[in-house]
C-alpha cells in the first residue's frame, strides 16, 4: 500500500519503515501513528518480509508527538489518543518477526516510546533520547512509564521521567536503553547486518523467542520457564527443527522454510 508520512521498502527479506516528516523532525501526528500500524501489519503479513527496521528521515528518529494536535485535546481526547498509540506500538512489540529501532537522531517522547516497543535498539553516536513530557505538563502516553523501568530499572527510569532530560547514546547504552551504538555512517549497514543474522534463523523459532520473552516478563520465573518449555516442545514438531538439527550434524547451512 502507499503511505503519506512513511516510506516502506523491502530488500533481502528486510522491510525498512522510515518515518518521513523531516521538516517536523518526524513528529508523530495521529495520521502517522495510524500509518505505522498499517505498516507493521503489512510487514507481518508479507511473505517476503522476515524482519523490520524502523528509522527516521533526516536528523531525527522521531522527536516526539505533534504538539499542535495535543495542545487542544480534552481529557477524553488524550485518553483515546494514548490508547490508540499504545495499541499500535504494542503491535511492534508483539510482532512475530524481529523489529529493530534504528535510532539515527532525536528519539524523544513518543519516539523513545516507539523505540522501546521494538525488540532491539541500535543507535547512532549522535542519537539523543528522553521522555520530556513533564516539561509539557503531561506524562508519557504511549507506554513510556511502563517500558522504561523494565529496561533500565525503577530509579534510572524515574530520574529520566521526572527530570525530562535528554541523554546521549553512550549513556543510553550504559543504562540498557539501547543495545548497541555505532558511528552514524555505519548505522544502516550495521542494522541490516544484525537483522540479516536474525532472519537467517528459523522463523517459527524467532517468533517463539519473542512470544516467550513477552509473556514471561509478565509472570514469575517458574511460570516463565513453563512457557519456555511449551515452546521448546511445540517447535520439536516442526520441519525447521529437523532441518536445523540435520544441518548441524551434516555441517552445512540450514534451509529453513517456516514450517
C-alpha positions as CSV (number, residue, x, y, z in Angstrom):
1,X,0.0,0.0,0.0
2,X,1.0,3.7,-0.3
3,X,1.8,5.9,2.6
4,X,1.8,9.7,3.0
5,X,4.1,10.0,6.0
6,X,6.2,6.8,5.8
7,X,8.5,5.1,3.3
8,X,8.2,1.3,3.1
9,X,10.9,-0.6,1.3
10,X,11.8,-4.3,1.2
11,X,15.2,-5.7,0.3
12,X,16.8,-9.1,1.2
13,X,13.7,-10.1,3.2
14,X,14.0,-7.0,5.5
15,X,11.4,-4.2,5.5
16,X,12.6,-0.7,6.3
17,X,9.9,1.6,7.6
18,X,11.1,5.2,7.5
19,X,9.1,7.9,9.2
20,X,9.2,10.7,6.6
21,X,8.3,14.1,8.1
22,X,11.8,15.6,8.3
23,X,10.5,19.2,8.3
24,X,8.7,18.3,11.6
25,X,11.6,16.1,12.9
26,X,9.3,13.2,12.2
27,X,6.9,14.2,15.0
28,X,4.0,11.7,15.4
29,X,0.7,13.1,14.4
30,X,-2.4,10.9,14.5
31,X,-2.2,10.1,10.8
32,X,1.5,9.0,11.1
33,X,0.7,6.7,14.0
34,X,-2.2,5.2,12.0
35,X,0.2,4.6,9.1
36,X,2.7,3.0,11.5
37,X,0.0,0.5,12.4
38,X,-0.7,-0.3,8.8
39,X,3.0,-0.6,8.0
40,X,3.8,-3.1,10.8
41,X,0.7,-5.1,9.8
42,X,1.8,-5.1,6.2
43,X,5.3,-6.3,7.2
44,X,3.9,-9.1,9.4
45,X,1.5,-10.2,6.6
46,X,4.0,-10.2,3.7
47,X,5.8,-13.5,2.9
48,X,8.8,-11.7,1.5
49,X,9.5,-9.9,4.8
50,X,11.2,-11.7,7.7
51,X,12.3,-8.7,9.8
52,X,11.6,-5.0,10.2
53,X,13.9,-1.9,10.6
54,X,12.3,1.3,11.8
55,X,14.1,4.6,11.4
56,X,13.5,8.3,10.6
57,X,14.3,10.6,7.7
58,X,16.7,13.4,8.2
59,X,18.3,14.2,11.5
60,X,15.7,12.7,13.8
61,X,14.4,9.3,14.5
62,X,11.1,10.6,16.0
63,X,11.2,13.8,18.0
64,X,8.1,13.1,20.0
65,X,4.4,13.7,19.4
66,X,3.0,16.5,17.2
67,X,2.3,19.1,19.9
68,X,0.0,21.1,17.6
69,X,-2.5,18.2,17.9
70,X,-2.0,17.6,21.6
71,X,-2.3,21.3,22.7
72,X,-6.1,21.5,22.4
73,X,-7.0,17.9,23.4
74,X,-9.7,17.3,26.0
75,X,-9.2,14.7,28.8
76,X,-11.2,12.1,26.8
77,X,-9.3,13.0,23.6
78,X,-6.0,12.5,25.5
79,X,-7.0,9.1,26.9
80,X,-8.3,8.0,23.5
81,X,-5.1,9.1,21.7
82,X,-2.9,7.4,24.3
83,X,-4.8,4.1,24.0
84,X,-4.7,4.2,20.2
85,X,-1.0,4.8,20.2
86,X,-0.4,2.1,22.8
87,X,-2.2,-0.5,20.8
88,X,-0.2,0.3,17.6
89,X,3.1,0.4,19.4
90,X,2.2,-3.0,21.0
91,X,2.0,-4.4,17.5
92,X,5.7,-3.7,17.0
93,X,6.4,-5.4,20.4
94,X,4.4,-8.5,19.7
95,X,5.3,-8.9,16.0
96,X,6.4,-12.5,15.4
97,X,9.1,-11.0,13.1
98,X,12.0,-9.2,14.7
99,X,11.7,-5.4,14.9
100,X,14.6,-3.1,15.4
101,X,14.6,0.6,16.1
102,X,17.5,2.2,14.1
103,X,17.9,5.5,16.1
104,X,19.6,8.0,13.8
105,X,19.0,11.2,15.8
106,X,16.4,12.5,18.3
107,X,14.2,9.9,19.9
108,X,12.1,11.9,22.3
109,X,8.7,11.3,23.9
110,X,6.7,9.1,21.6
111,X,9.8,8.4,19.6
112,X,11.6,7.0,22.6
113,X,8.5,5.1,23.5
114,X,8.2,3.6,20.0
115,X,11.9,2.6,20.1
116,X,11.3,0.9,23.4
117,X,8.4,-1.1,21.9
118,X,10.8,-2.6,19.3
119,X,12.6,-5.8,20.1
120,X,16.1,-4.3,19.6
121,X,17.5,-0.8,19.6
122,X,20.6,0.3,17.6
123,X,21.7,3.9,18.0
124,X,24.0,6.3,16.2
125,X,26.6,8.0,18.3
126,X,24.7,11.2,17.6
127,X,21.4,10.0,18.9
128,X,19.6,11.7,21.8
129,X,16.9,10.0,23.8
130,X,14.5,11.1,26.5
131,X,11.0,11.4,27.9
132,X,10.4,15.2,28.2
133,X,6.6,15.1,28.8
134,X,6.8,16.6,32.3
135,X,8.1,19.8,30.8
136,X,4.8,20.0,28.9
137,X,2.7,19.2,31.9
138,X,1.8,15.7,30.9
139,X,3.1,12.1,31.4
140,X,4.2,9.8,28.6
141,X,1.1,8.3,26.9
142,X,2.5,5.5,24.7
143,X,3.9,3.2,27.3
144,X,7.0,5.1,28.5
145,X,6.2,4.8,32.2
146,X,5.9,1.1,31.8
147,X,8.7,0.0,29.4
148,X,11.4,2.4,30.6
149,X,11.6,0.9,34.1
150,X,11.6,-2.6,32.6
151,X,14.6,-1.7,30.5
152,X,16.7,0.5,32.9
153,X,15.3,-0.1,36.3
154,X,13.0,1.9,38.5
155,X,15.4,4.5,39.8
156,X,17.0,5.3,36.5
157,X,13.6,5.4,34.8
158,X,12.2,7.8,37.3
159,X,15.2,10.1,37.1
160,X,14.7,10.4,33.3
161,X,10.9,10.7,33.6
162,X,10.9,13.3,36.4
163,X,13.7,15.5,35.0
164,X,12.6,15.2,31.4
165,X,16.3,15.4,30.5
166,X,17.8,14.1,27.2
167,X,20.7,11.6,27.3
168,X,23.2,10.8,24.7
169,X,23.7,7.4,23.0
170,X,26.6,6.4,25.3
171,X,24.6,7.0,28.4
172,X,21.5,5.2,26.9
173,X,23.8,2.2,26.2
174,X,25.2,2.3,29.7
175,X,21.7,2.2,31.2
176,X,20.5,-0.5,28.8
177,X,18.0,1.7,26.9
178,X,19.8,0.9,23.6
179,X,21.6,-2.3,22.8
180,X,24.4,-1.1,20.5
181,X,25.9,2.3,19.5
182,X,27.7,2.8,16.2
183,X,29.2,5.6,14.1
184,X,26.5,7.5,12.1
185,X,27.9,6.4,8.8
186,X,27.8,2.8,9.8
187,X,24.3,2.8,11.3
188,X,22.2,1.4,8.5
189,X,24.7,-1.1,7.3
190,X,25.1,-2.4,10.8
191,X,21.4,-2.6,11.3
192,X,20.9,-4.6,8.1
193,X,23.8,-6.9,9.1
194,X,22.4,-7.6,12.6
195,X,18.9,-8.0,11.2
196,X,20.2,-10.3,8.5
197,X,21.8,-12.5,11.1
198,X,18.4,-12.8,12.8
199,X,16.3,-13.5,9.8
200,X,18.7,-16.2,8.7
201,X,17.3,-18.3,11.6
202,X,14.2,-20.4,11.7
203,X,11.1,-18.1,11.5
204,X,9.0,-20.1,14.0
205,X,11.9,-20.2,16.5
206,X,12.3,-16.4,16.2
207,X,8.5,-16.0,16.8
208,X,8.7,-18.4,19.8
209,X,11.6,-16.5,21.4
210,X,9.7,-13.2,21.0
211,X,6.5,-14.5,22.5
212,X,8.2,-16.4,25.3
213,X,10.1,-13.2,26.4
214,X,7.0,-11.0,26.1
215,X,4.8,-13.4,28.1
216,X,7.5,-14.3,30.6
217,X,8.0,-10.6,31.5
218,X,4.5,-10.5,32.9
219,X,4.9,-13.5,35.2
220,X,7.3,-15.2,37.7
221,X,10.3,-17.3,36.8
222,X,8.6,-20.6,37.3
223,X,5.7,-19.8,35.1
224,X,8.0,-18.2,32.6
225,X,10.0,-21.4,32.3
226,X,6.8,-23.3,31.8
227,X,6.0,-21.0,28.8
228,X,9.5,-21.7,27.5
229,X,9.2,-25.5,27.8
230,X,5.9,-25.3,26.0
231,X,7.5,-23.6,23.0
232,X,10.5,-26.0,23.2
233,X,8.1,-28.9,22.9
234,X,5.9,-27.3,20.2
235,X,8.9,-26.4,18.0
236,X,10.1,-30.0,18.2
237,X,7.2,-30.9,15.8
238,X,8.4,-28.5,13.1
239,X,10.2,-29.3,9.8
240,X,12.5,-26.4,10.6
241,X,13.7,-28.1,13.8
242,X,14.5,-31.3,11.9
243,X,16.3,-29.3,9.2
244,X,18.3,-27.3,11.7
245,X,19.4,-30.5,13.5
246,X,20.3,-32.3,10.3
247,X,22.2,-29.2,9.0
248,X,24.2,-29.0,12.2
249,X,25.1,-32.7,12.1
250,X,25.9,-32.5,8.4
251,X,28.0,-29.4,8.9
252,X,26.1,-27.3,6.4
253,X,23.9,-24.2,6.4
254,X,20.2,-24.9,7.1
255,X,17.4,-24.2,4.7
256,X,14.6,-23.0,6.9
257,X,11.1,-22.7,5.4
258,X,9.0,-21.6,8.3
259,X,7.2,-24.9,8.5
